[in-house]
């Protein structure tokens, strides 16, 4: 890598690295980028890095107006905007006597970007860094995953604590849980799934999360047992399906992402239920292959025959269906042989066993071979380290999910995450140095 390439990479790290010290000194930032989705992505991950307020504009005139109305600590400037160039914006910063530091970005040749940096210095503006925009997109993609892994719900309500249960009492009453479902307090977080070989984003698993009126939130583990105890499993499944349809309804179809919804085998075990899901997808205008229905490890062996019919119906309607947590509970080899699943999913414990035990690793490799023979894919959940990803790749897993990619995130954050990675991938493909996967 040449000196200029190293400088651009270092500059990108200055902008995106989630360092609590420097970012706590930056309270108010302004981003101008003529490509709206790039500006929004920049703002999103600057907020993840700890900057409380980040405003975005596409217009040079809007940038000048914002300078006059607010004081900023950081200005991220796309110098390529047509109606007001970056040089004019530098003049505006100096004339407004703004104390803000500048990050200048451009897709123009490096000499033009360097000229803007030199001009800003000559005018007395404080330039923090200069970034070539194609490089920025690639850096943003990796930074997006680093920040998503490292953030701990900074912008979300604080995590609450489930009420202690008595000997036989659930933590929450059926009435409280039913109201939470009906009023959409219980919603979905989305944990990304990536291709094990290329790292490309392929979808997400929906995980229930409860945003309570007292400004606290609970992960599913804290209330799912009470949901089951109250007999509200079908209502929760429907709520997760609604969340999946909503997100898929507004995300660009070119994203080609597949969302996974976990379903109890006892709920999924009827053709009538399967047909109802197909009709819901059709009414929502969602292609069936955008959903992965993940059948949980319950129901017992006696339900396998009816479950086989329901899954066969879903497959004929175009849906994908997975056996979740294969090898645990009722997710047995006999169920796999009976029911026409299109994916096997294993969890972190099995991956950990394979990491530590050569025999377990051999079993995992055999499982993957069995999946390939049946034209099925294999997903590994709980890939929380680089070693986990390396192991998953080495044995031929298709997809991975875990903290090494990103933790579960709210709907809007996932939509921005997906848009950023898609845009970065497009820019890489457009690059002369792009290499086909």
Buried (B, 14 or more C-beta within 10 A) or exposed (E): EEEEEEBBBEBBEBBBEBEEEEBEEBBBBBBBBBBEEBBBBBBBBBBBBBBBBBBBBBBBEBBBEBBEEEEBBBBBBBBBBEEBBBBBBBBBBEEBEBEBBBBBBBBBEBEBBBBBBEBBEEEEBEBBBBBBBBBBBBBBBBBBBBBBBEBEBEEBEEEBEBBEEEEEEBBBBBEBBBEBBEEEBBBBBBBBBBBBBEBBBBBBBBBBBBBBEEEBBBBBEBBBBBBBBBEBBEBBBBBBBBBBBBBBEEBEEEBBBBBBBBBBBBBBBBBEBBBEBBEBBEEBEBEBBBBBBBBBBBBEEEBBEBBBBBBBBBBEBEBBBBBBBBBBBBBBEEBBEBBBBBBBBBBBEBBBBBBEEEEBBEBBBEBBEBBEEBEBBBBBBBBBEEEBBEBBBEBBBBBBBBBBBBBBBBBEBBBBBBBBBBBBBEBBEEEEEEEEE
